[in-house]
């Protein structure tokens, strides 16, 4: 990659803490049918807590059922959606553990707009089966492509449009990390790390730092992306970021099989397990003991001096029925998952045909 490309990222934002998800009541539990056709049953807060799928001891544990033979519609799991939506900002996720590289699994940490794909999607951490490198992607409406410059990863697809000609459906624009420490089992073997995602009007950039290489300004709570060097992924080019990405929620989920992990099963290393992806996930609960997130912290910073329409870009809270309310009002710092069970505000049905993802990195 040209040296000039590696120096292309410059950020002059002055970031201050907007939301600390370790001290705020922040997520709704999604309990509808999986829009990616996974073999999964997303459960509510009470079920998740009573079945040991979630707890807040030693960081926030977000896992799946790994004790029981699964019944339809699938293995019990969790999908969390933030009660606040964002436009622009710096999202910093510190993980002690992410779901391991396990056949049948499809975990993701991402950001999503309710009017998909028109409001956009940012996939920060995502992979399937025995994948070893993180796959980052954007998914948009027509008219957004990215350049192959300014980042250290490998560009797999350049057109972010979900129905782009010449790309598998919903591949989006995708950049693959070159580090085997960036995802799954390899990530866990080095003690976890930090993913930092900067979303501005000109680019969306993602950095990965192993736990032993975290910049001091992140640790001190004064993040300065301009000092971090080239990101792992930088999505910029012939794309109006402001028109394609608006009002995104933060999402954690773990699904199984479905439109990506299931569709590549027979062509992956998992085929040697025999049978289908659904059969394997249904009948082998103990293999999913390491299929969990353990979150040290999740913080959102925003540049209060930035402006798109003449005012600083901020987040808004989204209630159970999708009603937006002023962020920061009646904030309840009682713990991450203390909100009573609510219906999710996300009513979209995102069809996630990921046939074009993951080629040549961990599926063979």
Secondary structure, DSSP 8 states (H G I E B T S, - for coil): --HHHHT-------EEEEEETTSS--EEE--S--TT--SEEE--HHHHHHTTSEE-TTSEEE----SS---TT-EEE-EEEEEEEESSEEEEEEEEE---S-TTEEEEEEEEESSTTTT-EEEEEE--TT--S-EEEEEBSSS-B--S-SBSSEEEE-B-BTT-TTS-TT--EEEE-S-TTSSHHHHHHTT-EEEEEEE-SS-EEEEEEEGGG--HHHHTT---GGGS-SBSEEE-SS--HHHH--SEEEEEEEEESIIIIITTGGGSGGGGG-S-HHHHHHH-GGGGTT--EEEEEEEEEEETT--SSSS----EEE-TTS-EEETTTT---S-TT-S-----S---------TTTTTTSS--
